[in-house]
């Protein structure tokens, strides 16, 4: 009997152990299924895109503006108002967070005229640089900027440049770059078939210049251009990051979409969106801004070949929005030009009145939104060139761009006689 009792006890213990092991086994977490992992990744990515504001155009299109991500407002105040220099060949306007510069070409041009332009303000900023100057330019031949960069380098300022090699065949460009490289300036050349078309200057990671103006004699003294100078720190950091990528050779399709602050809301009510192509897909953001138009769209274009943008303008015109275009006359008959299409649709369209080149790439929407940068309204700008573009909702800034549009429209409607 004792033996059976022991055996029975052993059997019970064995069953108990088996049951215990079975219980532990059944309490183990179930393996994560592939679809669950993919869903988690999608949700994380969607959250990031929402936080950065990349989904806002789609939310707007679907009537869900109240769900759009709201960036923390950036407090800004008037800075020094930019370099304290007198410019007699440029229009200069200051606001709460910016200085806007417009070139005022003189015809006929001569070497004696090459003073008092936007370059004088840039030179003054270079003279104040303490640590670094970062410059990305499609074209570069201004003697004033070359000498200012050499002087900064001699003071111990780190000078770095990114330049497209497209223009090195020019004796002036080759001479300027030769002097700078000989002095130890770090230079990265873009040798791709596509253009590194930016016009970016960052000084001490604190001051930003950007716009349509090539850093050349033509760009400053002969062509119609615009530039914005600002010290808004998060905006400056967007361009510091982009310059870092360009200087490292990350251009075109290899450039990452890594803008730190793609959407900024300023405490004075203005907002700024920063886009770089081809990484950011710029065109949809332009189209989305145009779809917000209720009263007017004014366009200054060096080149305009983008079908979708043209059709959006035509649709706005047909809906009663006042659309006007001033375009570089040499581009009107170019391959794929949208000028004739827009004109045929009834949009008031004018060849520019500059005896040299109308080089702006600007849209002004309802006299409150300004679109500007290096980005021409073309497929190349969207898909292959390195470009930058700002969409700025600020009625104060827009009034200055609107006044410049009216000045250039008047010149187009009353063109001067240009010699050879």
C-alpha positions in Angstrom: 0.0 0.0 0.0 2.8 2.4 0.9 4.4 1.6 -2.5 1.1 2.4 -4.3 0.7 5.6 -2.3 4.2 6.7 -3.3 3.5 5.9 -6.9 0.3 7.8 -6.8 2.1 10.7 -5.2 4.7 10.6 -7.9 2.1 10.4 -10.6 0.3 13.5 -9.2 3.6 15.4 -9.0 4.4 14.5 -12.6 0.9 15.7 -13.7 1.3 18.8 -11.7 4.6 19.5 -13.2 3.2 18.9 -16.7 0.3 21.2 -16.0 2.6 23.8 -14.6 4.9 23.7 -17.7 1.8 23.7 -19.9 0.6 26.8 -18.0 3.9 28.6 -18.5 3.9 27.6 -22.2 0.4 29.0 -22.7 1.3 32.3 -21.0 4.1 33.1 -23.6 3.5 36.1 -25.8 2.2 35.3 -29.3 4.7 36.1 -32.1 4.2 39.4 -33.8 2.7 38.9 -37.2 4.2 40.5 -40.3 1.1 42.7 -41.0 1.2 44.0 -37.4 4.8 45.0 -37.8 4.1 46.7 -41.2 1.1 48.5 -39.6 3.4 49.8 -36.8 5.9 51.1 -39.3 3.2 52.8 -41.4 1.8 54.5 -38.2 5.2 55.7 -37.2 5.9 57.1 -40.6 2.5 58.7 -40.8 3.1 60.3 -37.4 6.4 61.8 -38.6 5.0 63.1 -41.8 2.0 64.7 -39.9 4.3 66.2 -37.3 6.5 67.7 -40.0 3.5 69.1 -41.9 4.0 67.0 -45.1 0.4 65.8 -45.0 -1.0 69.4 -44.7 -1.6 69.8 -48.5 -3.7 66.6 -48.5 -5.6 67.6 -45.4 -6.3 70.9 -47.0 -7.5 69.3 -50.2 -9.8 67.0 -48.2 -11.3 69.8 -46.1 -9.5 68.8 -42.9 -7.5 71.9 -42.3 -8.3 71.7 -38.6 -6.2 68.5 -38.4 -3.1 70.1 -39.9 0.0 70.0 -37.8 0.6 73.4 -36.1 4.3 74.2 -35.6 5.4 76.0 -32.5 5.4 79.8 -33.2 8.8 81.3 -33.6 9.2 84.6 -31.9 10.9 87.2 -34.1 11.7 90.9 -33.8 13.3 93.5 -35.9 17.1 92.8 -36.1 19.6 95.4 -37.2 17.6 95.8 -40.5 20.4 94.3 -42.5 23.8 95.8 -43.4 23.8 99.6 -43.1 24.8 100.5 -46.6 23.3 102.8 -49.3 22.1 101.0 -52.4 21.2 103.2 -55.3 20.7 100.3 -57.7 18.4 98.2 -55.6 15.1 98.4 -53.8 15.4 97.5 -50.1 12.5 96.9 -47.7 12.6 95.7 -44.1 9.9 93.8 -42.1 9.6 92.1 -38.8 11.8 89.1 -39.8 13.3 90.0 -43.2 14.9 92.4 -45.6 13.8 92.1 -49.2 16.1 93.2 -52.0 15.1 93.9 -55.7 17.7 94.6 -58.3 17.2 97.8 -60.3 19.1 97.4 -63.6 20.4 100.5 -65.5 20.4 100.5 -69.2 22.7 100.7 -71.0 25.0 99.0 -68.5 28.7 99.8 -68.1 31.5 99.0 -65.7 31.1 102.4 -64.0 27.6 101.4 -62.9 28.8 98.4 -60.9 28.4 99.8 -57.5 25.5 100.3 -55.1 23.8 97.0 -56.0 22.7 94.1 -53.8 26.3 92.8 -53.7 27.3 95.8 -51.5 25.0 94.6 -48.8 26.3 91.0 -49.1 29.9 92.3 -48.9 29.0 94.2 -45.7 27.7 90.9 -44.2 30.9 89.1 -45.3 32.9 91.8 -43.5 31.1 91.0 -40.2 31.6 87.2 -40.5 33.4 85.8 -37.5 33.3 82.0 -38.0 32.0 80.8 -41.4 30.6 81.7 -44.8 28.8 79.0 -46.7 27.9 79.8 -50.3 26.1 77.8 -53.0 25.9 79.4 -56.4 25.0 78.3 -59.8 27.2 81.1 -61.3 29.8 83.2 -59.6 32.0 86.0 -61.0 31.5 89.2 -58.9 34.8 90.8 -58.1 33.3 92.5 -55.1 32.3 89.1 -53.5 35.5 87.4 -54.5 37.6 90.0 -52.7 35.3 90.0 -49.7 35.6 86.2 -49.4 39.4 86.4 -49.7 39.5 89.0 -47.0 37.3 86.8 -44.7 39.5 83.8 -45.4 42.6 85.9 -44.4 40.8 86.8 -41.1 40.5 83.1 -40.3 36.9 82.7 -41.3 36.1 79.2 -42.7 34.8 79.8 -46.3 33.1 76.9 -48.2 31.5 77.0 -51.6 29.4 74.8 -53.8 29.4 75.8 -57.5 28.0 74.3 -60.6 30.8 73.6 -63.1 28.5 74.6 -66.0 30.0 78.1 -66.1 33.7 77.4 -65.5 34.3 78.0 -69.2 33.7 81.7 -68.6 37.0 83.4 -68.0 35.5 85.6 -65.2 34.2 82.6 -63.3 37.4 80.6 -63.8 39.5 83.5 -62.6 37.3 84.1 -59.5 37.3 80.4 -58.5 41.0 80.1 -59.2 41.8 82.9 -56.7 39.5 81.4 -54.1 40.9 77.9 -54.4 44.4 79.2 -54.3 43.6 80.9 -51.0 42.4 77.7 -49.5 38.7 78.1 -49.9 37.0 74.7 -49.9 35.0 74.2 -53.1 32.7 71.4 -54.2 31.8 71.4 -57.9 28.7 69.9 -59.3 29.6 68.2 -62.5 26.3 66.4 -63.2 24.3 67.2 -66.4 21.6 68.7 -64.1 22.3 72.0 -62.5 23.1 72.9 -58.9 21.0 76.0 -59.4 20.7 77.4 -55.8 21.7 80.9 -54.8 22.3 80.5 -51.0 24.6 82.3 -48.6 24.8 81.5 -44.9 27.0 83.6 -42.6 28.0 82.3 -39.2 25.0 79.9 -39.3 23.1 83.0 -38.3 22.3 85.1 -41.5 20.7 83.7 -44.6 20.5 85.1 -48.1 18.4 83.3 -50.8 16.4 84.1 -53.9 16.7 84.2 -57.6 19.9 86.3 -58.0 23.0 84.6 -59.4 26.2 86.0 -57.8 27.3 87.6 -61.0 27.6 91.0 -62.6 24.7 90.1 -64.8 22.6 88.9 -61.8 23.1 92.1 -59.8 23.4 94.9 -62.3 21.6 93.8 -65.5 18.9 91.3 -64.6 15.7 91.6 -62.6 16.1 89.5 -59.4 15.0 89.3 -55.8 16.7 88.2 -52.6 15.6 87.8 -49.0 17.9 88.2 -46.1 16.8 86.9 -42.7 18.1 85.8 -39.3 15.2 83.6 -38.3 17.2 80.8 -36.7 15.0 77.7 -37.6 14.8 79.0 -41.2 18.6 79.5 -41.4 19.1 76.0 -40.1 17.1 74.6 -43.0 19.7 76.1 -45.4 22.7 75.1 -43.2 21.5 71.5 -43.5 21.0 71.7 -47.2 24.4 73.3 -47.7 26.0 70.6 -45.7 24.5 68.0 -48.0 25.6 69.9 -51.1 29.1 70.4 -49.9 29.4 66.7 -49.2 28.3 66.0 -52.8 24.8 64.8 -51.9 22.9 66.4 -54.9 20.0 65.6 -57.1 18.6 62.1 -56.5 21.2 61.5 -53.8 20.1 64.5 -51.7 18.1 63.5 -48.6 14.7 65.0 -47.6 15.9 66.1 -44.2 14.9 69.7 -43.8 14.8 70.3 -40.0 12.0 72.9 -40.0 10.0 72.6 -43.2 7.1 74.6 -41.8 7.5 77.7 -39.5 4.9 79.8 -37.9 6.1 83.2 -36.7 4.7 84.9 -33.7 3.6 87.8 -35.8 1.2 85.5 -37.8 3.5 84.9 -40.8 4.3 81.4 -41.9 7.2 80.0 -44.0 7.5 76.7 -45.8 10.9 75.6 -47.1 11.2 73.2 -50.0 14.2 71.8 -51.8 14.1 69.9 -55.1 14.1 67.3 -56.3 14.0 65.7 -52.8 10.9 67.4 -51.5 8.6 67.3 -54.5 8.1 71.0 -54.8 5.4 71.3 -57.5 2.5 69.9 -55.4 3.1 72.5 -52.8 3.0 75.3 -55.4 -0.3 73.9 -56.7 -1.7 73.7 -53.3 -0.8 77.3 -52.6 -2.4 78.4 -55.9 -5.6 76.5 -55.0 -6.0 78.9 -52.0 -6.2 81.9 -54.3 -9.4 83.9 -54.1 -8.6 87.2 -55.8 -5.3 87.4 -57.6 -2.2 85.6 -58.8 0.7 87.6 -60.2 3.6 85.7 -61.8 7.1 86.7 -62.7 8.8 84.0 -64.7 12.2 83.5 -66.3 11.1 80.1 -67.7 7.7 78.5 -67.5 7.1 75.0 -69.0 5.1 73.2 -66.3 1.8 72.0 -67.7 0.1 71.4 -64.4 0.9 74.8 -63.0 -0.3 76.4 -66.2 -3.6 74.5 -66.1 -4.1 75.5 -62.5 -3.6 79.2 -63.4 -6.0 78.8 -66.3 -8.6 77.2 -64.0 -8.2 80.1 -61.5 -8.6 82.6 -64.3 -11.8 80.9 -65.5 -13.1 81.0 -61.9 -12.7 84.8 -61.8 -9.3 85.1 -60.1 -7.2 88.0 -61.6 -4.1 86.2 -63.0 -1.3 88.1 -64.7 2.1 87.1 -66.1 5.3 88.9 -67.0 7.8 86.5 -68.6 11.3 86.7 -69.9 10.9 87.4 -73.6 13.7 85.1 -74.7 11.9 82.2 -73.1 8.5 82.9 -74.6 9.2 80.9 -77.8 11.3 78.2 -76.0 10.5 74.5 -76.2 7.6 73.7 -74.1 6.9 77.3 -73.1 3.4 77.8 -71.5 3.3 81.5 -72.5 1.1 81.0 -75.6 -1.2 78.6 -73.8 -1.8 81.1 -70.9 -2.2 84.0 -73.3 -4.7 82.0 -75.5 -6.7 81.2 -72.3 -7.2 85.0 -71.8 -4.6 85.5 -69.1 -3.0 88.9 -69.5 0.6 87.9 -70.4 3.5 90.2 -71.2 7.1 89.8 -72.5 9.3 91.6 -70.0 10.6 95.1 -70.6 14.2 94.5 -69.3 16.8 95.0 -72.1 18.8 92.2 -70.4 17.0 89.3 -68.6 13.9 89.0 -66.4 15.2 86.4 -64.0 12.7 86.3 -61.1 10.8 83.2 -60.2 7.9 84.6 -58.2 4.2 84.2 -57.6 2.2 86.5 -55.4 -1.2 85.1 -54.3 -4.0 87.4 -53.0 -1.3 89.9 -52.0 -0.5 87.8 -49.0 1.5 84.7 -50.1 4.9 85.0 -51.8 6.5 82.1 -53.6 10.1 82.8 -54.4 13.5 81.1 -54.7 15.8 79.6 -57.4 13.0 77.3 -58.7 11.9 78.0 -62.2 8.4 76.7 -63.1 9.8 73.8 -65.2 10.2 70.1 -65.2 13.9 70.3 -64.8 13.6 72.4 -61.6 11.1 69.8 -60.2 12.9 66.6 -61.2 16.6 67.0 -61.7 18.1 70.4 -60.7 19.0 71.2 -57.1 16.7 74.2 -56.2 15.2 75.9 -53.2 11.8 77.5 -52.8 10.0 79.4 -50.1 6.2 79.7 -49.7 5.7 82.7 -47.4 2.3 83.8 -46.0 3.0 87.3 -44.9 0.9 90.3 -46.2 3.6 92.7 -45.1 6.2 91.0 -47.3 3.7 90.5 -50.1 3.1 94.2 -50.5 6.7 94.7 -51.4 6.7 91.9 -53.9 3.4 93.2 -55.3 4.9 96.7 -55.8 7.8 95.1 -57.6 5.5 93.2 -59.8 3.7 96.4 -60.7 7.0 98.1 -61.5 8.0 95.3 -63.8 4.5 95.1 -65.3 4.7 98.8 -66.2 8.1 98.2 -67.8 6.6 95.3 -69.8 3.7 97.4 -70.9 6.0 100.4 -71.9 9.2 98.7 -73.0 12.2 100.8 -73.8 14.1 100.6 -77.0 17.1 98.4 -76.5 20.2 98.7 -78.5 22.6 96.0 -79.3 
